[in-house]
Amino acid sequence: MKEQVLYETAAHWFNKHGYHGTSLADLANDLGITKASLYNYVSDKRELLYKVHVRSIEAAKAAQDQAMAEDTWLGKIRKMVFNYVSAITRSPMVTFIVLEDGALAPEQAEEILAARSALDHEFRRWIAAGIRDRSIVPCDPKLVSFLITGGLAWITKWYDPDGPWTGEQVAEAMSAMYARMLSPSFAEELPADVGRILTEAGLFTLPAK
């Protein structure tokens, strides 16, 4: 439990102040322990950041894996978003922390970037599969991936656990809105001018009647 609290606190500081704006002394003070006590868990701040990154990737992978039981690819995406938002509103450690230059050792940065890229390409594969099974409207999987993951990345910036919404309410609302955006039935409801702009840009194709 002590190790978990350390990672939670570190993720909060890294998200709010960045790697270079966070010191082990800050973390120790926030945790109410001595700086020397931190070395029981990590050798330095860089290792701590690396371990937080690893845990965020594991959480995102778990959100994907737990959604695979859904029947359609749209259903899987909706469940994945729900799982991820539920987790991220419980723990700031789940979110993908910005990779600042020089924050990680080159081999660590390469590993984290490769893992993130694998998650992104898997998500794009889901979107493409949904287009094929017609549960998702024809669209650009790369653009949709950027849109959804970009929105999820900002949750820790604005979500307040003491605010009017519970984490589960946010998870249900966001997963429903993203699912509606990708649903073929929603595409048919787009205003004509919006549909025309997206279609001409090659980003969206309304399904045939």
C-alpha positions as CSV (number, residue, x, y, z in Angstrom):
1,M,0.0,0.0,0.0
2,K,2.9,2.4,0.8
3,E,4.3,1.8,-2.7
4,Q,0.9,2.4,-4.3
5,V,0.5,5.7,-2.4
6,L,4.0,6.8,-3.5
7,Y,3.1,6.2,-7.2
8,E,-0.3,7.9,-6.9
9,T,1.4,10.9,-5.3
10,A,4.2,11.0,-7.9
11,A,1.6,10.8,-10.8
12,H,-0.3,13.7,-9.3
13,W,2.9,15.8,-9.1
14,F,4.2,14.9,-12.5
15,N,0.8,15.6,-14.1
16,K,0.5,19.0,-12.4
17,H,4.1,20.3,-12.3
18,G,5.9,18.2,-14.9
19,Y,9.0,16.1,-14.3
20,H,11.4,19.0,-14.0
21,G,9.0,20.9,-11.7
22,T,8.8,18.0,-9.3
23,S,11.5,17.0,-6.8
24,L,11.8,14.0,-4.5
25,A,11.7,16.5,-1.6
26,D,8.3,17.7,-2.8
27,L,7.0,14.1,-2.8
28,A,8.5,13.3,0.6
29,N,6.9,16.4,2.1
30,D,3.5,15.6,0.6
31,L,3.7,12.0,1.9
32,G,4.9,13.1,5.3
33,I,8.1,11.1,5.2
34,T,11.8,11.8,4.9
35,K,13.4,12.0,1.5
36,A,15.7,9.1,2.5
37,S,12.6,6.9,2.9
38,L,11.8,7.2,-0.8
39,Y,15.0,5.4,-1.7
40,N,13.5,2.2,-0.2
41,Y,11.3,2.1,-3.4
42,V,13.3,3.9,-6.1
43,S,16.9,4.8,-6.8
44,D,16.0,8.3,-8.2
45,K,13.3,10.5,-9.6
46,R,13.8,9.1,-13.1
47,E,13.1,5.5,-12.0
48,L,10.0,6.7,-10.2
49,L,8.7,8.4,-13.4
50,Y,9.5,5.3,-15.4
51,K,7.6,3.1,-13.0
52,V,4.6,5.4,-13.2
53,H,4.7,5.3,-17.0
54,V,4.7,1.5,-16.9
55,R,1.7,1.4,-14.6
56,S,-0.3,3.8,-16.8
57,I,0.3,1.6,-19.8
58,E,-0.7,-1.5,-17.9
59,A,-3.9,0.2,-16.9
60,A,-4.7,1.2,-20.4
61,K,-4.0,-2.4,-21.6
62,A,-6.3,-3.8,-18.9
63,A,-9.1,-1.4,-20.0
64,Q,-8.7,-2.8,-23.6
65,D,-8.5,-6.5,-22.5
66,Q,-11.6,-6.2,-20.2
67,A,-13.7,-4.8,-23.1
68,M,-13.0,-7.7,-25.5
69,A,-16.1,-9.6,-24.3
70,E,-18.5,-7.1,-25.9
71,D,-20.3,-8.3,-29.1
72,T,-19.5,-5.6,-31.6
73,W,-16.4,-3.5,-32.1
74,L,-18.4,-0.3,-31.2
75,G,-19.4,-2.1,-28.0
76,K,-15.8,-2.9,-27.3
77,I,-14.7,0.7,-27.8
78,R,-17.5,2.0,-25.6
79,K,-16.6,-0.5,-22.8
80,M,-12.9,0.3,-23.2
81,V,-13.6,4.0,-22.8
82,F,-15.8,3.3,-19.8
83,N,-13.1,1.1,-18.2
84,Y,-10.4,3.6,-18.7
85,V,-12.3,6.7,-17.5
86,S,-13.5,4.7,-14.4
87,A,-9.8,3.9,-13.7
88,I,-8.5,7.4,-14.4
89,T,-11.0,9.1,-12.2
90,R,-9.9,6.8,-9.3
91,S,-6.2,7.2,-9.9
92,P,-4.1,9.9,-11.6
93,M,-1.5,7.2,-12.1
94,V,-3.6,5.7,-15.0
95,T,-3.3,8.7,-17.3
96,F,-0.5,9.0,-19.9
97,I,2.0,11.5,-18.5
98,V,3.6,13.8,-21.0
99,L,7.0,12.6,-22.0
100,E,9.3,15.5,-21.4
101,D,12.7,15.7,-23.2
102,G,15.4,14.2,-21.0
103,A,13.1,13.0,-18.3
104,L,13.7,9.3,-19.0
105,A,16.8,7.5,-20.1
106,P,16.8,6.9,-23.9
107,E,16.1,3.2,-23.5
108,Q,13.2,3.9,-21.1
109,A,11.7,6.5,-23.4
110,E,12.0,4.1,-26.4
111,E,10.2,1.4,-24.4
112,I,7.4,3.7,-23.3
113,L,6.9,5.2,-26.7
114,A,6.8,1.8,-28.3
115,A,4.2,0.5,-25.8
116,R,2.0,3.6,-26.3
117,S,2.3,3.2,-30.1
118,A,1.2,-0.4,-29.8
119,L,-1.9,0.6,-27.8
120,D,-2.7,3.3,-30.3
121,H,-2.4,0.9,-33.3
122,E,-4.5,-1.7,-31.6
123,F,-7.2,0.9,-31.0
124,R,-7.1,1.9,-34.6
125,R,-7.4,-1.7,-35.5
126,W,-10.6,-1.9,-33.4
127,I,-12.0,1.1,-35.2
128,A,-11.2,-0.4,-38.6
129,A,-12.8,-3.7,-37.6
130,G,-15.9,-1.8,-36.5
131,I,-16.2,-0.1,-39.9
132,R,-16.1,-3.6,-41.5
133,D,-18.8,-5.0,-39.2
134,R,-20.8,-1.9,-39.8
135,S,-21.2,-1.1,-36.1
136,I,-19.0,2.0,-36.7
137,V,-19.6,4.6,-39.4
138,P,-16.8,4.8,-42.1
139,C,-14.2,7.2,-40.8
140,D,-10.4,7.7,-40.5
141,P,-9.3,5.4,-37.6
142,K,-6.2,7.5,-37.0
143,L,-8.2,10.7,-36.6
144,V,-10.7,9.0,-34.4
145,S,-8.0,7.5,-32.2
146,F,-6.4,11.0,-31.8
147,L,-9.8,12.5,-31.0
148,I,-10.7,10.0,-28.3
149,T,-7.3,9.5,-26.7
150,G,-6.8,13.2,-26.7
151,G,-10.0,13.7,-24.8
152,L,-9.2,11.0,-22.3
153,A,-5.7,12.4,-21.6
154,W,-7.2,15.7,-20.3
155,I,-9.5,14.1,-17.7
156,T,-7.0,14.5,-14.9
157,K,-6.7,18.2,-15.7
158,W,-10.3,19.0,-15.1
159,Y,-11.9,16.1,-13.1
160,D,-12.5,16.9,-9.4
161,P,-13.4,13.9,-7.3
162,D,-15.1,16.3,-4.8
163,G,-17.2,17.9,-7.6
164,P,-20.7,17.2,-8.7
165,W,-19.9,14.1,-10.9
166,T,-18.8,10.7,-9.7
167,G,-16.1,8.9,-11.7
168,E,-18.6,6.4,-12.9
169,Q,-21.0,9.1,-14.1
170,V,-18.2,10.7,-16.1
171,A,-17.2,7.3,-17.5
172,E,-20.8,6.5,-18.6
173,A,-21.3,9.9,-20.1
174,M,-18.1,10.0,-22.1
175,S,-18.3,6.4,-23.3
176,A,-21.9,7.0,-24.4
177,M,-21.0,10.2,-26.3
178,Y,-18.1,8.6,-28.1
179,A,-20.2,5.6,-29.0
180,R,-22.9,7.9,-30.4
181,M,-20.3,9.8,-32.4
182,L,-19.2,6.6,-34.0
183,S,-22.6,5.0,-34.5
184,P,-24.0,4.9,-38.1
185,S,-27.3,6.1,-36.8
186,F,-25.7,9.3,-35.5
187,A,-24.0,9.9,-38.8
188,E,-27.4,10.1,-40.5
189,E,-28.4,12.8,-38.0
190,L,-25.4,15.1,-38.8
191,P,-26.4,18.6,-40.1
192,A,-26.0,18.8,-43.8
193,D,-23.2,21.4,-43.7
194,V,-21.2,19.4,-41.1
195,G,-21.6,16.2,-43.1
196,R,-20.5,18.0,-46.3
197,I,-17.4,19.5,-44.8
198,L,-16.3,16.2,-43.3
199,T,-17.0,14.3,-46.4
200,E,-15.2,16.7,-48.7
201,A,-12.2,16.5,-46.4
202,G,-12.2,12.8,-46.8
203,L,-12.6,12.2,-43.0
204,F,-16.1,11.0,-43.0
205,T,-18.5,9.0,-45.3
206,L,-22.2,8.8,-44.6
207,P,-23.5,5.2,-44.9
208,A,-25.5,4.3,-48.0
209,K,-29.2,4.3,-47.5
